[in-house]
Amino acid sequence: MQTQIKRALISVSNKSGVVEFAGELSKLGIEILSTGGTAKALREGGVDVIDVSQVTGFPEMMDGRVKTLHPAVHGGLLALRENPDHVSQIEAQGIQPIDLVAVNLYPFAETIAKPGVTEKDAIENIDIGGPSMVRSASKNFSSVTIVVHPEDYSRVIAEIKERGNTSAETRRLLAVKAFAHTSEYDAMIHNYLWGRAKAADLVEGSFPDALRVTATKLSDLRYGENPHQRAAAYRLLNAPKGSIARAKQLSGKAISYNNYQDADAAWQLVKEYNEPAAAIVKHANPCGCAEAATLAEAFRLAWEADPISRFGGIIACNRPLDGPTADMMLSKGNKFDVIIVPGYEEGIPARIKERTNWGETICVLEAETPEPLGDMPPAVLTQIDGGLLMQDADTYQIQSADLKVISEREPTETELADLLFAWKVVRHVKSNAIVLAKNKSLTGMGAGQPNRVTSVQLSLQQAGEKANGSVLASDAFFPFPDGPETAAKAGVTAIMQPGGSAKDADAIAVANQYGMAMVFTGIRHFLH
């Protein structure tokens, strides 16, 4: 039978709400044990505290590295109250049970995030006693209440006031949270030290032998890719600045699973460009994209690229949303699900909230201003049945040294600018990927086909008359000359592709036959 809580140990780095929490416990007649800075804060807040050193008989040692690692603490936590042998053993040693523990750990994540942090500083913020107490209390959740998050203080106090203790269900739930807390903490330390070892060439290979991914749930989603699938969104512990997972939602209904995927695709694309750029994504592929002197012009060109596919799409811009762009975006008849921008001019969020799509407020995400490709994660994870695949992120930026003109005619300056624009788009299109562009604007796109010539045909079909005078980018080489020939007959004037096919000579011959310029990059950009 569970007895009332009589003794609590409180030792926290995050002191938010801890004085109030301890004060409520003290008013309920619960004895408070504490350490170091927490004990000082509680006393200053008027809470009576017993130093842990009085319980252990040892002073805090080694700059606080050793203070709770003692049988008087862990015996009091781990003793099973329903086990007579355990109870007799702690009584024989003069150990009193500890019924509640409130602990959160040294701020390791915050420390390593500081510019210029040294390894010494990081190591000093590796908590030892804290995780040990959390694990001991969590293991014995049948008797001990463990609290690692300040937001749980009120629930614990309410239950103690009601019944003198927390419920078995609450203790189990809090133990689950506590083990998640220590697991995340250990993963952070492992990832940091592995990264340091890799930088010093102390480990073999580019990827760790054991992969530890830590993430915090942002929210449950309405559903997954389909209504019968459940879903949730998480943010990785080391989510980089400018990532979708760190964006703030300012308006609209809860973002969906598919919205997140399309929003990420659109945002990653506009991050490619230094000049004002806008992109529209539908079903994970860009159906509109443009770079121009102003954001308004970029949006206009992107919006006009595919009047059919853009309906209900996701819009991303790499500049704060200004008045002229908002005017076009919010024009009557325009329908889209989500807007992602790195800020707004004054008054625009209010205007957006007044406008509805399908009877609901438009979903708006405000992301941090990114550097082009500078905030992409160093590695990409993909789930397979029973496992994960890990690879470097495709952040390669085409260099002038990569470009090799292999046709008789060289591209004009305008063609080359359009080819480089299209090359940035094509690596964000599902393979086999073909992109047509003109005046730094997407004119046609073919994606996800099992053969390349079909992707070419789809891009030309989408472009219509705009195909004439456009340039073409292909994410991989042409295995046969039919793709370039189909494009040439539609009026495409220049092609950029990796090269490397056994039939490169046939493709080059087609380019020369039709007077097209052809440039090899030597770089492939598959996106499955």
C-alpha positions as CSV (number, residue, x, y, z in Angstrom):
1,M,0.0,0.0,0.0
2,Q,1.4,3.4,-1.0
3,T,2.1,5.7,1.9
4,Q,2.1,9.5,1.9
5,I,5.0,11.4,0.5
6,K,7.1,12.5,3.5
7,R,10.5,13.4,2.0
8,A,11.6,15.0,-1.3
9,L,14.9,15.7,-2.9
10,I,15.2,18.7,-5.2
11,S,18.2,19.6,-7.3
12,V,17.6,21.4,-10.6
13,S,19.5,23.4,-13.2
14,N,16.3,24.9,-14.6
15,K,14.9,26.7,-11.6
16,S,11.7,27.8,-13.2
17,G,8.9,27.4,-10.7
18,V,11.0,25.4,-8.3
19,V,10.7,27.8,-5.3
20,E,6.9,27.8,-5.6
21,F,6.9,24.0,-6.0
22,A,9.1,23.4,-3.0
23,G,7.1,25.9,-1.0
24,E,3.9,24.0,-1.7
25,L,5.6,20.7,-0.7
26,S,6.8,22.3,2.5
27,K,3.4,23.6,3.4
28,L,2.1,20.0,3.1
29,G,4.6,18.9,5.7
30,I,7.1,17.3,3.3
31,E,10.8,17.5,4.3
32,I,13.0,19.0,1.5
33,L,16.5,17.8,0.8
34,S,18.6,19.8,-1.6
35,T,22.1,20.6,-3.0
36,G,24.2,23.6,-4.0
37,G,22.6,26.3,-6.0
38,T,19.1,24.9,-5.6
39,A,19.3,24.8,-1.8
40,K,20.5,28.4,-1.9
41,A,17.6,29.5,-4.2
42,L,15.1,27.7,-2.0
43,R,16.3,29.3,1.2
44,E,16.3,32.7,-0.4
45,G,12.7,31.9,-1.3
46,G,11.8,31.2,2.3
47,V,11.7,27.4,2.0
48,D,13.3,25.3,4.8
49,V,15.9,23.0,3.3
50,I,18.2,20.2,4.6
51,D,21.5,20.0,2.8
52,V,22.1,16.5,1.3
53,S,25.6,16.6,2.9
54,Q,23.8,16.4,6.3
55,V,22.2,13.2,5.1
56,T,25.3,11.6,3.5
57,G,27.7,12.7,6.1
58,F,30.0,13.9,3.4
59,P,30.5,17.5,2.1
60,E,30.0,18.3,-1.6
61,M,33.4,17.6,-3.3
62,M,35.4,18.4,-6.4
63,D,33.5,21.6,-7.3
64,G,30.2,19.8,-6.9
65,R,31.1,16.7,-9.0
66,V,30.3,14.5,-6.0
67,K,27.4,15.3,-3.8
68,T,24.5,12.8,-4.2
69,L,26.4,9.6,-5.2
70,H,25.9,7.9,-1.8
71,P,23.9,5.0,-0.4
72,A,22.0,7.4,1.9
73,V,20.5,8.9,-1.3
74,H,20.3,5.9,-3.6
75,G,19.3,3.5,-0.9
76,G,16.5,5.9,0.0
77,L,15.4,5.9,-3.7
78,L,15.8,2.3,-4.7
79,A,14.4,0.5,-1.6
80,L,11.2,-1.3,-2.5
81,R,8.7,-0.3,0.2
82,E,6.7,-3.5,-0.2
83,N,9.9,-5.6,0.3
84,P,10.5,-6.3,4.0
85,D,14.2,-7.2,3.4
86,H,14.8,-3.8,1.7
87,V,13.0,-1.9,4.4
88,S,15.0,-3.7,7.2
89,Q,18.3,-3.1,5.4
90,I,17.8,0.7,5.0
91,E,16.6,0.9,8.6
92,A,19.7,-1.0,9.8
93,Q,21.8,1.6,7.9
94,G,19.9,4.6,9.2
95,I,18.7,5.4,5.7
96,Q,15.3,7.2,5.3
97,P,13.2,6.7,2.2
98,I,13.0,9.5,-0.4
99,D,9.5,9.6,-1.9
100,L,9.8,12.3,-4.5
101,V,12.7,13.6,-6.6
102,A,12.7,16.8,-8.7
103,V,15.8,16.9,-10.9
104,N,16.8,18.3,-14.2
105,L,20.2,18.1,-15.6
106,Y,23.1,20.4,-16.3
107,P,22.5,22.6,-19.4
108,F,24.7,20.6,-21.8
109,A,22.7,21.5,-24.9
110,E,22.8,25.2,-24.1
111,T,26.5,25.0,-23.3
112,I,27.6,23.4,-26.6
113,A,25.3,25.8,-28.6
114,K,27.3,28.8,-27.4
115,P,29.8,30.3,-29.9
116,G,33.4,29.4,-29.1
117,V,32.5,26.9,-26.4
118,T,35.5,24.8,-25.4
119,E,35.6,21.1,-24.9
120,K,36.5,21.7,-21.2
121,D,33.3,23.8,-20.7
122,A,31.2,21.1,-22.4
123,I,32.6,18.3,-20.3
124,E,32.0,20.3,-17.1
125,N,28.3,20.4,-18.1
126,I,28.1,16.6,-18.3
127,D,25.9,15.7,-15.3
128,I,26.7,12.5,-13.4
129,G,24.8,12.6,-10.1
130,G,21.6,14.0,-11.7
131,P,21.0,11.2,-14.2
132,S,21.9,8.7,-11.5
133,M,19.2,10.0,-9.2
134,V,16.7,10.2,-12.1
135,R,17.3,6.6,-13.1
136,S,17.1,5.4,-9.5
137,A,13.9,7.2,-8.8
138,S,12.4,6.1,-12.2
139,K,13.3,2.5,-11.7
140,N,11.4,2.5,-8.4
141,F,8.4,4.4,-9.8
142,S,6.1,2.0,-7.9
143,S,7.0,4.0,-4.8
144,V,8.9,7.2,-5.9
145,T,7.6,10.2,-7.9
146,I,10.2,11.6,-10.3
147,V,9.7,15.0,-11.8
148,V,12.1,16.3,-14.5
149,H,9.9,19.0,-16.2
150,P,8.7,22.1,-14.4
151,E,5.4,21.9,-16.3
152,D,4.6,18.8,-14.2
153,Y,4.9,20.5,-10.9
154,S,1.3,21.6,-10.7
155,R,-0.1,18.2,-11.5
156,V,2.1,16.6,-8.8
157,I,1.0,19.2,-6.2
158,A,-2.6,18.8,-7.0
159,E,-2.5,15.0,-6.6
160,I,-0.6,15.2,-3.3
161,K,-3.1,17.7,-1.9
162,E,-5.9,15.4,-2.9
163,R,-4.5,12.0,-1.7
164,G,-1.2,12.6,0.0
165,N,0.7,11.1,-2.9
166,T,0.7,10.8,-6.6
167,S,-1.3,8.1,-8.4
168,A,0.4,5.0,-9.7
169,E,-0.5,6.1,-13.2
170,T,1.1,9.5,-12.8
171,R,4.3,8.0,-11.3
172,R,4.5,5.6,-14.3
173,L,4.0,8.4,-16.8
174,L,6.6,10.6,-15.0
175,A,9.1,7.8,-15.1
176,V,8.6,7.4,-18.9
177,K,9.3,11.2,-19.2
178,A,12.3,10.8,-17.0
179,F,13.9,8.0,-18.9
180,A,13.3,10.0,-22.1
181,H,15.1,13.0,-20.4
182,T,18.2,10.9,-19.6
183,S,18.2,9.1,-22.9
184,E,18.1,12.4,-24.8
185,Y,20.9,13.8,-22.6
186,D,23.2,10.8,-23.2
187,A,22.5,11.0,-26.9
188,M,23.5,14.7,-26.9
189,I,26.8,13.9,-25.2
190,H,27.5,11.0,-27.5
191,N,26.8,13.0,-30.6
192,Y,29.0,15.9,-29.4
193,L,32.0,13.8,-28.4
194,W,31.7,11.7,-31.6
195,G,31.7,14.9,-33.7
196,R,34.8,16.1,-31.8
197,A,36.5,12.7,-32.4
198,K,35.6,12.8,-36.1
199,A,37.0,16.3,-36.4
200,A,40.2,15.1,-34.9
201,D,40.3,12.0,-37.2
202,L,40.1,9.7,-34.2
203,V,37.3,7.6,-35.6
204,E,37.0,5.7,-38.9
205,G,34.3,6.5,-41.4
206,S,32.0,9.4,-41.9
207,F,29.1,8.1,-39.8
208,P,28.9,6.8,-36.2
209,D,28.7,3.0,-35.5
210,A,25.7,3.7,-33.3
211,L,23.1,6.2,-34.4
212,R,21.3,8.1,-31.7
213,V,18.6,10.5,-32.8
214,T,17.0,12.8,-30.3
215,A,13.9,14.8,-31.0
216,T,11.1,16.6,-29.2
217,K,7.5,16.4,-30.2
218,L,6.1,19.6,-31.6
219,S,2.5,18.4,-31.9
220,D,0.2,15.6,-32.9
221,L,-1.0,16.1,-36.5
222,R,-4.5,15.8,-37.8
223,Y,-3.5,12.7,-39.6
224,G,-0.6,11.3,-41.8
225,E,-0.4,11.1,-45.5
226,N,-3.9,9.7,-45.5
227,P,-6.7,10.1,-42.9
228,H,-6.5,6.6,-41.6
229,Q,-2.8,7.1,-40.6
230,R,-1.8,8.8,-37.3
231,A,1.1,11.3,-37.3
232,A,3.1,13.7,-35.2
233,A,5.8,16.3,-35.9
234,Y,9.1,16.4,-34.0
235,R,12.1,18.8,-33.9
236,L,15.6,17.4,-33.8
237,L,17.6,18.5,-30.8
238,N,20.2,20.1,-33.1
239,A,17.7,21.5,-35.7
240,P,19.6,24.2,-37.5
241,K,18.6,27.8,-37.7
242,G,16.3,28.5,-40.6
243,S,14.8,25.0,-40.7
244,I,11.1,24.3,-41.0
245,A,11.0,22.4,-37.7
246,R,12.0,25.7,-36.0
247,A,9.4,27.8,-37.8
248,K,6.6,29.5,-35.9
249,Q,3.0,29.1,-37.0
250,L,1.3,32.5,-36.9
251,S,-2.2,31.6,-38.2
252,G,-4.3,28.9,-39.8
253,K,-5.4,25.5,-38.8
254,A,-2.9,22.9,-37.5
255,I,-0.4,22.1,-40.2
256,S,-0.7,18.6,-41.7
257,Y,1.8,15.9,-42.4
258,N,1.7,16.5,-46.1
259,N,1.9,20.3,-45.5
260,Y,5.1,19.8,-43.5
261,Q,6.7,17.8,-46.3
262,D,5.7,20.3,-49.0
263,A,6.6,23.3,-46.9
264,D,10.1,21.8,-46.3
265,A,10.5,21.1,-50.0
266,A,9.5,24.7,-50.9
267,W,11.7,26.3,-48.2
268,Q,14.7,24.2,-49.1
269,L,14.3,25.4,-52.7
270,V,14.1,29.1,-52.1
271,K,17.1,28.9,-49.7
272,E,19.2,28.1,-52.8
273,Y,19.0,31.6,-54.1
274,N,20.8,34.8,-53.2
275,E,18.4,37.1,-55.1
276,P,14.7,37.4,-54.2
277,A,13.0,34.1,-55.0
278,A,9.6,32.4,-54.7
279,A,8.6,28.8,-55.1
280,I,5.3,26.9,-55.2
281,V,5.4,23.2,-54.3
282,K,2.6,20.6,-54.9
283,H,3.0,17.0,-53.9
284,A,6.7,17.5,-53.0
285,N,7.7,18.9,-56.4
286,P,8.1,22.5,-57.5
287,C,5.4,23.6,-60.0
288,G,6.6,27.3,-59.8
289,C,9.9,28.9,-59.1
290,A,11.5,32.2,-60.0
291,E,14.4,34.5,-59.1
292,A,14.1,38.2,-59.8
293,A,15.1,41.7,-58.8
294,T,12.1,42.0,-56.5
295,L,10.1,39.5,-54.5
296,A,6.9,40.6,-56.2
297,E,8.3,39.9,-59.6
298,A,9.7,36.6,-58.5
299,F,6.3,35.6,-57.1
300,R,4.5,36.7,-60.2
301,L,6.7,34.6,-62.4
302,A,6.5,31.6,-60.1
303,W,2.7,31.9,-59.9
304,E,2.3,32.1,-63.6
305,A,4.5,29.0,-64.3
306,D,1.7,26.4,-63.9
307,P,-1.8,27.8,-63.4
308,I,-3.3,24.3,-63.0
309,S,-0.8,22.7,-60.6
310,R,-0.4,25.7,-58.3
311,F,-4.0,25.4,-56.9
312,G,-3.8,24.4,-53.3
313,G,0.0,24.5,-53.2
314,I,2.6,25.7,-50.7
315,I,4.3,29.0,-51.2
316,A,7.8,29.9,-50.0
317,C,9.7,33.1,-50.3
318,N,13.3,33.9,-49.3
319,R,12.6,37.5,-48.4
320,P,10.2,39.1,-45.8
321,L,6.7,39.4,-47.3
322,D,6.2,42.9,-48.6
323,G,3.1,44.8,-49.7
324,P,3.2,44.3,-53.4
325,T,3.8,40.6,-53.1
326,A,1.1,40.2,-50.5
327,D,-1.3,42.1,-52.8
328,M,-0.8,39.5,-55.5
329,M,-0.7,36.5,-53.1
330,L,-4.0,37.5,-51.5
331,S,-5.8,38.3,-54.7
332,K,-9.3,36.9,-55.1
333,G,-9.3,33.5,-56.6
334,N,-5.8,32.5,-55.4
335,K,-5.9,29.3,-53.4
336,F,-3.0,27.8,-51.4
337,D,-2.5,26.0,-48.2
338,V,0.6,27.4,-46.5
339,I,2.9,30.4,-46.8
340,I,6.5,30.2,-45.5
341,V,8.5,33.4,-45.3
342,P,11.3,34.8,-43.1
343,G,9.2,37.7,-41.8
344,Y,6.7,40.3,-42.9
345,E,6.3,44.0,-43.4
346,E,4.1,45.7,-40.7
347,G,0.4,45.0,-41.0
348,I,0.7,42.0,-43.4
349,P,0.0,39.2,-40.9
350,A,-3.3,40.9,-40.0
351,R,-4.2,41.1,-43.6
352,I,-3.5,37.4,-44.1
353,K,-5.6,36.5,-41.1
354,E,-8.6,38.3,-42.7
355,R,-8.3,36.2,-45.8
356,T,-9.6,32.6,-45.9
357,N,-9.1,29.6,-48.1
358,W,-11.9,27.0,-48.2
359,G,-13.5,28.9,-45.2
360,E,-10.4,28.7,-43.0
361,T,-7.6,31.1,-42.2
362,I,-4.4,30.6,-44.3
363,C,-1.6,28.7,-42.5
364,V,1.4,31.0,-42.2
365,L,4.9,29.8,-41.0
366,E,7.5,32.3,-40.1
367,A,11.0,30.8,-40.5
368,E,14.3,32.3,-39.4
369,T,16.3,34.0,-42.1
370,P,18.6,31.4,-43.6
371,E,21.9,31.5,-45.4
372,P,21.6,29.9,-48.9
373,L,22.2,26.2,-48.1
374,G,24.2,27.2,-45.1
375,D,21.6,25.9,-42.6
376,M,21.0,22.5,-44.1
377,P,21.7,19.5,-41.8
378,P,25.0,17.7,-42.3
379,A,23.2,14.4,-42.8
380,V,19.9,13.1,-44.0
381,L,18.0,10.1,-42.6
382,T,15.5,8.0,-44.5
383,Q,13.5,5.2,-42.9
384,I,13.3,1.7,-44.5
385,D,11.5,-1.3,-43.2
386,G,13.3,-2.2,-40.0
387,G,16.1,0.3,-40.4
388,L,17.4,3.7,-41.4
389,L,19.6,5.0,-44.2
390,M,22.0,7.9,-43.6
391,Q,23.8,10.1,-46.1
392,D,25.4,13.5,-46.4
393,A,23.0,16.2,-47.3
394,D,23.2,17.2,-51.0
395,T,24.6,20.7,-50.5
396,Y,27.1,20.7,-53.4
397,Q,27.2,24.1,-55.1
398,I,28.1,24.0,-58.7
399,Q,31.5,25.6,-59.5
400,S,32.6,27.2,-62.7
401,A,35.4,24.5,-62.8
402,D,32.6,21.8,-63.0
403,L,31.1,23.2,-66.2
404,K,32.3,21.8,-69.4
405,V,30.8,22.9,-72.7
406,I,30.8,19.9,-75.0
407,S,28.8,21.2,-77.9
408,E,30.0,23.1,-80.9
409,R,28.0,26.2,-79.7
410,E,28.7,27.7,-76.3
411,P,25.7,29.0,-74.3
412,T,25.0,32.7,-74.3
413,E,25.3,34.6,-71.0
414,T,21.5,34.6,-70.7
415,E,21.3,30.8,-71.4
416,L,24.0,30.1,-68.9
417,A,22.2,32.2,-66.2
418,D,19.0,30.3,-66.9
419,L,20.8,26.9,-66.9
420,L,22.3,27.6,-63.5
421,F,18.9,28.7,-62.2
422,A,17.3,25.5,-63.6
423,W,20.2,23.4,-62.1
424,K,19.3,24.6,-58.6
425,V,15.6,23.7,-59.2
426,V,16.3,20.3,-60.6
427,R,17.9,18.8,-57.5
428,H,14.6,19.6,-55.7
429,V,12.6,17.6,-58.2
430,K,11.9,13.8,-57.8
431,S,14.0,11.7,-60.2
432,N,14.0,11.2,-63.1
433,A,13.9,15.0,-63.0
434,I,13.8,17.5,-65.9
435,V,13.4,21.3,-65.5
436,L,12.8,23.9,-68.2
437,A,13.5,27.5,-67.4
438,K,13.5,30.9,-69.1
439,N,14.4,34.3,-67.7
440,K,15.2,32.6,-64.3
441,S,11.7,31.2,-64.1
442,L,10.4,27.7,-64.2
443,T,8.5,27.0,-67.4
444,G,8.1,23.3,-67.3
445,M,8.9,20.3,-65.1
446,G,8.8,16.5,-65.4
447,A,9.3,14.3,-62.3
448,G,9.3,10.8,-60.9
449,Q,9.2,8.9,-64.2
450,P,10.9,5.5,-64.6
451,N,12.5,6.8,-67.9
452,R,14.0,10.2,-68.7
453,V,12.4,10.8,-72.0
454,T,8.9,10.7,-70.4
455,S,10.0,13.3,-67.9
456,V,11.2,15.5,-70.9
457,Q,7.8,15.0,-72.6
458,L,5.9,16.0,-69.4
459,S,8.0,19.1,-68.9
460,L,7.4,20.2,-72.5
461,Q,3.7,19.5,-72.2
462,Q,3.5,21.6,-69.0
463,A,5.5,24.4,-70.6
464,G,3.5,24.5,-73.8
465,E,4.5,27.5,-76.0
466,K,6.9,28.6,-73.3
467,A,9.2,25.6,-74.1
468,N,10.4,27.4,-77.2
469,G,13.4,29.4,-76.1
470,S,13.7,27.7,-72.7
471,V,16.8,25.9,-71.4
472,L,16.7,22.4,-69.8
473,A,18.4,20.9,-66.8
474,S,18.5,17.2,-66.2
475,D,19.4,15.7,-62.8
476,A,21.3,12.8,-64.3
477,F,22.8,11.9,-67.7
478,F,20.7,11.0,-70.8
479,P,21.1,7.3,-71.4
480,F,19.8,7.8,-74.9
481,P,19.6,10.7,-77.3
482,D,15.8,10.7,-77.5
483,G,15.5,13.1,-74.5
484,P,17.7,15.9,-76.0
485,E,16.1,15.4,-79.5
486,T,12.6,15.7,-78.1
487,A,13.6,18.9,-76.3
488,A,15.4,20.3,-79.4
489,K,12.3,19.8,-81.6
490,A,10.2,21.8,-79.1
491,G,12.6,24.7,-79.3
492,V,14.8,24.2,-76.2
493,T,18.1,26.0,-76.9
494,A,20.5,24.7,-74.2
495,I,20.9,21.7,-71.9
496,M,22.8,21.2,-68.7
497,Q,23.3,17.6,-67.5
498,P,26.0,15.6,-65.6
499,G,27.2,13.6,-68.5
500,G,28.8,10.2,-68.1
501,S,26.5,8.0,-70.2
502,A,27.9,5.5,-72.6
503,K,25.9,7.3,-75.2
504,D,27.1,10.8,-74.4
505,A,28.4,11.1,-78.0
506,D,24.9,10.5,-79.4
507,A,23.5,13.3,-77.1
508,I,26.2,15.7,-78.2
509,A,25.6,14.9,-81.8
510,V,21.9,15.8,-81.4
511,A,22.9,19.1,-79.7
512,N,25.1,20.0,-82.6
513,Q,22.6,18.9,-85.2
514,Y,20.0,21.3,-83.7
515,G,22.4,24.1,-82.8
516,M,21.8,23.6,-79.1
517,A,24.4,24.4,-76.4
518,M,25.2,21.5,-74.1
519,V,27.0,21.7,-70.8
520,F,28.3,18.9,-68.6
521,T,28.5,19.4,-64.8
522,G,29.9,16.0,-63.7
523,I,27.6,16.2,-60.7
524,R,24.4,14.1,-60.4
525,H,21.4,15.2,-58.2
526,F,19.1,12.2,-57.8
527,L,16.2,12.8,-55.3
528,H,14.1,9.7,-54.8
